[in-house]
C-alpha cells in the first residue's frame, strides 16, 4: 500500500494519496462531534459548554504530540524520497524515543495542572464540575493519541494513507456506539462521553501500532537493531520541535480565545462549542490536503525533482481554493440547520450567535486553505521555522484583535469572530511574499535545514 509520490501524474498521485487522509480526518471529526452532539442534545447547555471548552484544551495538548509526529513525518518522507534506508531507520528510532518521552511528560503535567485549568480558562462555576469530570477521564487517552498519530505519520510518510484511515474508521464507529451506550444507556453523563472516546482511542492507537510492527519492513529491521544516536535525535528534534511549536502556538492562541469566550457566559460558550465543530468539519479536508501536499513535496524534495514540486504547488492551490469556496457557500446557506444539529431549536440565543459566527468566519475558508498549504510547503522544504512565523502572525493577530474588539460595546462578541479571517489574511500575505522572494533558496537541494527560516 506504499505510494511513491516521486513518480506518475502529479495531481493524480497527490489526490489519490490525499483522499484517504481527508476521509480519515472527517471520521476524526465525527469522532469528536459525537461527544458534542450527544451531550448537547441529551445533557443540556452546561454539559455542552463543558465538553466544548474541554475540546479546545485537548486540541491544544494533543497538538504538541501531533506537531512532533508531523515534523518527524516530514523527515521520514525526505529520507524515503532519497532512498536512504539507514537514515530512515535511525530517524524512526530517534523520533519514537523523543515523542514517547514527550507524551509521558505531557500526561503528567495535564493531571498535575487539572485544577489550574478553571482559572486559566475562566470557566463559570456552573460548568466547571462537568468539565473537570470530563477532563479527568479524557487525559488518560493522551498515550493512545501518541500511538495513533506516530504510526499514522510514519505510514503516511511512506506513502500509505489507507491503513490509518481503516483504523480511524473502526475507532470512530466504536466511539459513537459507546457514546450512545454510556451516556443514554448507562447514564454516565459527561464522564461517559469521555470514557467512550478514550476506549476508542486506544483501539486505534494499539491497532495501528501492531499493524506497523507486523507489516512495515522498516520496522522489522529496527526490531533487530534498535539504536538511537544523539546526532539523529538532534536532527529529528530540529524538524519535530519547530513543527510542534507551530501547532502549539496555533492551539494556544485558540485556547486563549476560548478563555475570552468563556467570560461571556454559558450561552456564548455553548454557541462556540457547536460552531468550532462545524468549522473544523468544514475546513478539515483542506487541512488534510495540506498535509498530503506536504508529503508529496517532501518526497520530491528528497528526490530533487523541482519540476514536480512546482507543478504540485500550482495544482494544490487550484484544488484547495475550489474546495474552500464550496465549503464557504455550504456553511453560509445551511448555518441554521447545522446549528440545530447540536442545539435544541428552542435555545434561540445560542442558535443565533452560532449563525453569526458561521456567517462571518465561514465566508473566508480560502484564507485558512491557503495557510494550510503554506504550512505544509515550508515543513516539507525543511523550513518549519517559517511555519512558526506564519502561525504567530495569524494567531497573534487573532488574539490581539479578539480582546481589543470584543471590549468595544458596539462590537462585543462579534469582534472575536472577525479576528479570525483577518489573522488568516495577514499570514497568507506574508507566506506568499516570502515564497516569491526566496524561491531559488527554498528549492536548493542541499541537506534539509530545519532551523532556517
N, C-alpha and C positions, 0 to 999 in steps of 0.2 A: 504493500500500500504506500510505499515511499515514492514521492514525486520529485524528480529533478527539474527544478524551475529554471535551469540554465539552458534548457532545450525546448523546442517546439514553439508554436504560435504564442506570442506574448500575452494577449488578453485572454485567450482560451486557457492557457496554463494558469494565469492568475485567478481567473474566475472559478475554474474547477477546484482550485485549492481553497479559495475563499468561501465558497458556498457551504461546505460542512462547518467552517468556523462560524459563519453567520447563523446557521441553523442551531449550532451548539449554544451560542450565547443568547439567541432568542429563547431557547429552552432554559438557559440560566435565568433569564428574566422571568419566565414562567415559575421557576423555582422560587425566586424572590417575591413575585407578585402573589403567589398562592397564600403566603402568610398575610400580606396586606389585605387582599380581597376577602379572605375568610374571616380574619379578625375584624375588619371594618364592617362587614355585613352582619356578623353574629355576636360580637363582643362590645360594640359601641364606639363612640367617639374617642374616649380617653384611651382605650386599648389601641385604636388605630394610631393615635398620636404617639403613644409609647413605642409601638413597633416601628413606626416611620422614623422617629428620632434614633432608635437603636440601629436601624438600617444604615443611616448616614454615618454613624460611628463605626459600624462594622465594615462599611465600604472603605473608610479611612484605614482601619487596621489591616484589612486584607490587601489593600493597595500596596502596602510595604512588601508583602510577600509576592504579590503579582508583579511589582516592578522589578524585584530581584530575579524572578523567573523570566520575565520578558527580556531583561538585559542579557541574561545568560543565553536565552534562546537566540538572540541576535548573533552572539559569538559562535554558538553551535552552527548556525546557518552559514556563516562565513567559512568556518572550518570545513563544513560539508561541501561548499562550493569549491574550496581549494583542494578537495580530496585528501585532506590531511588527517588520516585516521588516528595517528598517535596523538596529534594535538587535540582532536575532538575527544578522545578518550580521557585525556588529562583534564580537559575543561569540564567534562561531566563529573569527574571525581571531585574536583575542587569546588564546583558550584553546589553540589549536593551537600557537602560538609558545611559550606558557608551559609546556605539558605536554611538548612535544618537547624543550625545553631540560632539563626535569627528567629525562626518560628518558635523555638522553646523560650527564648528571651521575651518575645512579644506576648506569648501566653501568660508568662509570669507577671509581666508588667500590667497586662489587662486586668487580671484578678486583683493585683495589689492596689490599683487605682480605681476600682469599681465605684466606691462611694464618692470619689472626687468628681466623677462624671456629672453628677447632678449640678454641681456648682459651675463647672466649665460650660455646660450646655444650657444653663439656666432653665432647667426642667421644672415646670409647675408641680406643686406638691401632689395634686390630684392625679398626675400622670406618672410620677417617679416610682411608686410602688410596683406598678405593672412593668415599667421599663427595666427596673433592676431585676425583677424576676425573669424577664426575657433574656437579658444580657448574661446573667449568671449561667444560664444553660448554653447560650449560643457561643460563649467564649471557649467551651470545650471542643468546638469544631475547628479551631484555628489549625491544629495539626493536620486535619483532613484537608483543609484548604491548601496547605503547603503541598501535600502529596499529589492532589489532583493537578494543581497549577504547574508544579515542577515537571511531572511526567508528560503533561499535555504540551508544555512548551518544548520539551525535548522532542517529542514525536512530531510536532508541527515543524520544528526546525529541520527535521529530516525529510519533510515533505509529506507527512502522514497527518491529515486533518480529519480523517474518517473515524479512527478509534476514539479520540477524545469526544467526538460527537456521540458515539454509541454509549459510552459510559455516562455522559451527561444526560442523555435521554432517559436511561434507566433510572438515574438518580432523581430527575425532575418528576417523572411519573410517580415514583415511590414517595417523594416529598408531598405531592398533592394528596395521595391516598392517605398517608399518615396524618397530614394536617386535618383532614376531614374526620378521621377516626379519633385523634387525640383531642381536638377542640370540640367537635359536636358529639362524638360518641362517649368519650371518657371524661368530658367536661374539664379538661386540664387547663383551659384558659390560655393566656399568653405564653405561659411556660410550655404548654403542649405544642404550640406552633413552633417554638424554638427546638423542642425535643425532636419533632418530625424533621426539621431542617438538618440538625446535627447528624441524625441517623443516616439520612440520605447522603450527606456529605461524605461520611466515612465509607459508604458503599462505593461511591465514585472514586474516592481517593485511593482506597486499598485495591479496588478492582483494576484501575489503570496502572498502578504500580506493579501488580503481579503480571499483568499483560506485558508491560515493557520489559520486565526482567526475563520473561519467558521467550519473547519474540524478537527483541532487538539484538542483532549481532554485536553492536557496540557495547551493550550492557553485559552480554555473555562474556566478552573479552575482559571486561572490568572485574567480573566476579573472580577471575583467575589471578588478576594482578591489580588490586585496588591500591592506588598510590596517589598521594597528594603532595605536590611540590609547591613551595611557598611562592615561587615566581608565577606559577599558574594561578594560584589564589589571588595574587595581586592583579593579574590581567582580568580575571573574571570579575573581581571586585570593581575594577575600573569601569566595566560595562554595566554591571548589575547595580552598583550603588547609585550611580548617577540616574539610571532609569528608575530606581526605587525612589530617589529624591523627587524626580519629576512626578511620579504617581502620587507620592505622599503629599507634596506641596499642593497638587491639584485637589486632593481629597481633604486636606487640612483646610484649604480655603472654603470648600463646601461645608465642612464641619463648623467653621466659624459663622458661615451664613445660617446654618441650622440653629446655632445659638441665638442669632438675631431673630430668626423666625419664631423661635420658642418664646421670646419675650413678648410677642403679640398675642399669646394665649392659645388654648386648645383648638379653637376654630381654624386659625391660620395654620397651626401645626398639622391638623388633620388634612387641610387642603393641600399643603406642601407634601405631606406623606404620599397622597394619592398621585399628585401631578409629577413628582420625581420618578415614580414608577412608570407612568405613561411616557414621560420624557425619555427615560432610559430605553424603554422598549422601542420607541420611535427611531432613535438615532443609534441604537446598539449595532444594527447591521453595518453602518458605515464605520463604526469604531473597529469592528472585526475585519472589515475590508481593509482598513488601515493597517491592522496587524498582519494580514495576509500579504499586503503590498510590501510591508517591511521585510518579511521573509523572502519574498521574491527579489527585492533589491539587494538584500544581504547575500543571498546565494550568488547572484550575478556580480556583485562587488567582489566576492571571493574569487569568482572565475574570471574577473577582469573583462566583463562584457558591457562596456559603456553604452553600446547601441541598444541593447535590451533594457538597460536602466532608463534611458531617455524615452524609449517607446512605451515602457511600462508606466512611467510617470505621466505621460500625456493621456494614455488610456485610463489610468486610475482617476485622474482629475475629472474627466468627462463622465465616467460611470458614477463617481461619488456625487457629483452635482445633480445628475438626473435623479438619483435616489433621494437626495435631500429635498429637492423641490417637491417630489411626490409625497414624501412624508410630511412636509410642512402643510401641504394642501389638505391631506387627510386629517391631521390633528386639528387644524383650524375649523374644518367643516364639522367634524364629529366630536368636538370638545365636550359638549354636554353629555352625550351618551357614554363617552369614555369615563367621565367623572362619575356617572351613575353606576358604573360597574363596581366602584369602590365605596361609594357613599349612598346612603338611602336618599331617595328623591325628596324626602321631607326636610333634609338638612340643607335648606336653601342657601344659607350664608356660605357654607363650605363649598357647595357646588359652584356658586357664582365666583368665589375667589379663585377656585381652581380653573374655571373657564378663562378668567382674566390672565392668569399665569400662562396658560396654554396658548392664548391668542398673542401674547407678547413674545414669549421665548420660542414657541413652536414655529413662528414665521421666519426664523433665522437659522434653521438647521444647516444651511450651506456653510455658515461660519464654523460650526463645530466639525462638519465633514472635512473641510479644508485643513483644520487644525490637526485632526487625527492623521491625515496623510503626511503632514509636516513632521509630526512626532515620529511616525514610522520611518520616514525618509532619513532623518538625522540619526536615529538609532541604528539603522542599517548601514549607514556610511561611517559608523564609528565616531559620531559626534553627539552622544547622548547629552552632553552639556548644553547644546543648543536647545534641546527639548526642554531642559530645565528652565532656560531663559524664557522660552515662549510660555511655559506654564506660569512662571512668576508674573509675566506681563498680563496674561489672561486672568489669573486668579487674584493677583494684586489689585487689578482694576476692578474686578467684581466685588471684592470685599470692601475696598475703599468707597466705591460708589454706593454699594448696598447700605452701608452705615450712614453715609452722608445724605443720600436722597431720602431714605426712609425716615430720617429725623425731620424732614420738611413736612409740616402738617398737611399741605395741599397735595403731597405725593404719597406719603405713607408707605404701605407695603408694596405698592406698585414699583417703587424705586428699587426694591430688591430684585424684582423680576427684570426690570430694564437693564440692570447692571450686567446681566449675563451676556446678551448679544454684543454689548459694547466691548466687553473684555475679549470675546472671541475675535472681533474685527481687528482690534489693535494687535493681537498676537499673530493673526494671519498676515497682516501687512508686514510686520517685522520678519516673519519667517520667509515670505516670498522674496522680499528685497534682499535678504541675506543669501538666499539660493542664487538669485540673479547675479549678485556681485561676486560670489565665491564658487561658481560652478566648476571652474578648472581645478581649484584646490580640492573641492569635495570629491571629484572623480579621479583624483590622482591615486593610482592603485598601489599604495605602499602598505606598510603594516598598519592594521587597524589601530587608530589612536583614540581611545575612549576619553581622553582628557582634553581634547581640542575642541574649542567652540567654533 
